[in-house]
């Protein structure tokens, strides 16, 4: 008998219409009971991944979102490790979830639950939505909601980077936060190579490719923990796979062959000054 954990959340109304920095043009705020979601997530962690679906419902962008989620770390190997300058460690992955939107054929959800907040990607019939912690954009300034949701059409891409720099000159106080000229130069050079995928090792099966991903220390600095790094790497991979069905140009660059399964075996955080928190 399957137990269904239900958390109902509501989008903050009449809030979040102003841009949070130059890259995010519009968003809506979410203010739900993080204590309840954290409690249900902890309960799900104590069961097998297939036996405890978790339901998350909220309203935003004039529509209802009803997520049905199950724990899913299938894109990582059983002996997955995370490397830093402090050494090699294992990383617990029970915070990762995937699923679908109830009543919406062809939909897909993927994300993570950390400290009672869901962060992830929602593929819908009207495009991609993203949910993130608000402090990632707002910094220390207090806002009346803890998470934001935004649509893909409201995100400025790197193709508009030069225009953005003309409006927001780079510097220590610009809306991009810690980004400076040297970082922006590296962003330009790596637009088509956000991560280096080392496919040197393979699993026993000929159709499974083991990936070793190296990320810059600024990537860790941006997201702040080992758990967040694994979440972002997984979400980036999921987004690339989802884009395979809607963007042939990106599909040629990112999407793996349909007969190949990719699994993350190692993530290396380069040039870390100290051991990252879990």
C-alpha positions in Angstrom: 0.0 0.0 0.0 1.4 3.3 -1.1 1.4 6.2 1.3 1.0 9.6 -0.2 2.5 12.6 1.6 0.7 15.8 0.7 2.0 19.3 1.2 -0.2 22.1 0.0 1.7 25.4 -0.7 0.5 28.7 -2.0 2.3 31.3 -4.1 2.6 34.7 -2.5 0.2 36.9 -4.3 0.9 40.4 -5.4 4.6 40.0 -4.7 7.8 39.4 -6.7 7.0 41.3 -9.8 10.2 43.4 -9.8 13.3 41.9 -11.4 15.9 40.2 -9.1 19.0 41.3 -10.8 19.7 41.6 -14.6 19.2 38.0 -15.5 15.8 37.3 -14.0 13.1 39.6 -15.4 10.0 38.3 -13.6 9.2 35.9 -10.8 6.5 35.0 -8.3 7.1 34.2 -4.6 6.3 31.1 -2.7 5.4 31.1 1.0 4.6 27.6 2.2 5.2 25.6 5.4 8.8 24.5 5.1 8.6 22.7 8.5 5.8 20.4 7.1 7.6 19.7 3.9 10.9 19.0 5.8 9.0 16.5 8.1 7.4 14.7 5.1 10.8 14.5 3.3 12.5 13.0 6.4 9.7 10.4 6.6 10.2 9.6 2.9 14.0 9.2 3.5 13.2 6.4 6.0 11.5 4.3 3.3 12.5 2.7 0.0 12.5 5.2 -2.9 9.5 3.5 -4.6 7.2 3.2 -1.6 6.7 6.8 -0.5 5.6 9.3 -3.1 5.4 12.9 -2.0 2.8 15.3 -3.3 3.5 19.1 -3.5 0.7 21.5 -4.6 0.8 25.2 -5.1 -0.7 27.9 -7.3 1.4 30.4 -9.3 1.4 32.1 -12.7 -2.4 31.8 -12.7 -2.4 28.0 -12.6 -2.2 25.1 -10.2 0.9 22.9 -10.0 0.4 19.5 -8.5 3.7 17.7 -8.3 4.0 14.0 -7.6 7.6 13.1 -6.6 9.6 10.1 -5.8 13.2 9.9 -4.6 15.5 9.4 -7.6 19.3 9.3 -7.7 19.4 7.0 -10.7 21.8 9.3 -12.6 24.5 8.7 -10.0 26.5 5.5 -9.5 26.2 3.5 -6.3 29.8 4.4 -5.4 29.4 8.1 -6.4 32.1 10.3 -4.8 32.8 14.0 -4.5 36.4 15.3 -4.7 37.8 18.5 -3.2 41.3 19.6 -2.3 40.6 18.1 1.1 40.1 14.6 -0.3 37.4 12.3 -1.6 34.1 11.8 0.2 30.8 10.1 -0.5 27.7 12.2 -0.8 24.2 11.3 0.4 21.6 11.6 -2.4 18.3 11.0 -0.8 17.3 14.7 -1.3 16.9 14.2 -5.0 13.4 13.7 -6.5 11.8 13.3 -9.9 8.2 12.9 -11.0 5.4 14.5 -13.0 2.6 17.1 -12.8 -0.7 15.5 -12.0 -3.2 15.8 -14.8 -0.7 17.0 -17.4 0.5 14.5 -19.9 4.1 14.7 -21.0 5.1 16.7 -17.9 8.2 16.1 -15.9 9.6 17.4 -12.5 13.0 17.1 -11.0 14.6 18.7 -8.1 15.7 18.4 -4.5 14.3 19.1 -1.0 16.7 20.8 1.3 15.7 22.4 4.7 12.1 22.0 3.8 12.2 23.8 0.5 11.8 22.3 -3.0 14.2 23.5 -5.7 13.9 22.2 -9.2 12.7 22.1 -12.8 9.1 21.7 -14.0 8.5 20.8 -17.6 5.0 21.7 -18.6 2.9 22.0 -21.8 3.5 25.8 -21.5 7.3 25.6 -21.1 9.8 25.2 -18.4 9.5 26.6 -14.9 12.2 26.9 -12.3 12.0 27.0 -8.5 14.9 28.3 -6.4 15.7 29.7 -3.0 15.0 33.5 -3.0 18.3 34.4 -1.2 20.2 33.1 -4.3 19.1 36.3 -6.0 18.1 38.7 -3.2 21.2 38.3 -1.0 20.8 39.5 2.6 17.8 41.8 1.9 14.6 40.3 3.5 11.7 39.4 1.3 8.2 38.1 2.3 8.8 34.7 0.7 11.4 32.0 0.9 11.4 30.6 -2.7 10.7 31.9 -6.2 9.2 30.4 -9.3 9.9 31.8 -12.8 9.3 30.8 -16.5 12.1 30.2 -19.0 10.9 33.2 -21.1 11.8 35.5 -18.2 15.5 34.5 -18.1 18.1 36.6 -19.9 20.6 34.2 -21.6 24.3 34.7 -22.2 23.4 35.8 -25.7 22.3 39.1 -24.2 25.3 39.3 -21.9 26.9 42.3 -23.7 23.6 44.2 -23.6 23.3 43.5 -19.8 26.8 44.7 -19.2 26.1 48.0 -21.0 23.2 48.5 -18.5 24.8 47.0 -15.4 28.6 47.6 -15.5 30.5 44.9 -13.7 31.8 45.7 -10.3 31.6 44.8 -6.6 28.2 46.4 -6.2 26.5 45.3 -9.5 23.3 43.2 -9.3 25.3 40.1 -10.3 26.7 39.8 -6.8 30.2 38.2 -6.7 30.6 38.2 -10.5 33.4 40.5 -11.8 35.2 41.1 -15.0 37.4 38.0 -14.9 34.4 35.8 -14.2 32.4 37.3 -17.0 35.3 36.7 -19.4 35.3 33.1 -18.4 31.6 32.9 -18.9 32.0 34.2 -22.4 34.7 31.6 -23.2 32.7 28.7 -21.7 29.2 29.4 -23.0 29.3 26.1 -24.9 31.3 24.3 -22.3 29.8 24.9 -18.9 31.1 21.7 -17.6 33.9 19.4 -18.7 32.6 15.8 -19.1 35.4 13.2 -18.9 34.0 10.1 -20.5 37.2 8.1 -20.0 35.8 5.4 -17.7 32.8 3.2 -18.5 30.7 0.8 -16.6 30.5 -2.9 -17.4 27.6 -2.5 -19.9 28.4 -1.0 -23.3 25.4 1.3 -23.1 26.3 3.0 -19.8 28.9 5.8 -19.8 30.4 6.9 -16.5 30.9 10.6 -16.2 33.6 12.5 -14.2 32.6 16.2 -13.9 34.9 19.0 -12.9 33.4 22.2 -11.7 35.1 25.5 -10.8 35.4 26.6 -7.2 33.2 29.6 -8.1 30.4 27.1 -8.9 30.6 25.8 -5.4 30.8 29.4 -4.0 27.7 30.3 -5.9 25.6 27.4 -4.4 27.3 27.0 -1.1 27.3 23.2 -0.2 28.2 19.8 -1.5 24.5 18.9 -1.6 23.7 21.9 -3.7 26.5 21.1 -6.1 25.1 17.6 -6.8 21.6 19.1 -7.1 22.7 21.7 -9.7 24.8 19.2 -11.7 21.8 16.8 -11.8 19.4 19.5 -12.8 21.6 20.8 -15.6 21.8 17.3 -17.0 18.0 16.8 -16.8 17.4 20.2 -18.5 19.7 19.2 -21.3 17.8 16.0 -21.8 14.5 17.7 -21.7 15.7 20.3 -24.3 16.5 17.4 -26.7 12.8 17.2 -27.5 12.2 20.9 -28.1 15.5 22.4 -29.5 17.4 20.5 -32.2 20.4 22.9 -32.0 20.9 22.3 -28.3 20.1 18.6 -28.8 23.1 18.2 -31.1 25.4 19.8 -28.5 24.2 18.2 -25.3 21.8 15.3 -25.7 23.3 11.8 -25.3 22.5 9.1 -27.9 19.2 7.4 -27.1 20.9 4.1 -26.7 23.4 5.4 -24.0 22.7 5.9 -20.3 25.0 8.4 -18.6 25.7 8.1 -14.8 27.7 10.5 -12.7 30.6 8.7 -10.9 32.7 11.6 -9.6 32.2 15.3 -9.2 35.4 17.3 -8.6 35.4 20.8 -7.1 38.5 22.6 -8.3 40.7 24.9 -6.3 38.8 24.9 -3.1 40.3 26.9 -0.3 38.6 24.8 2.4 36.5 21.7 2.8 32.9 22.5 1.7 30.0 21.9 4.1 27.7 19.0 3.4 
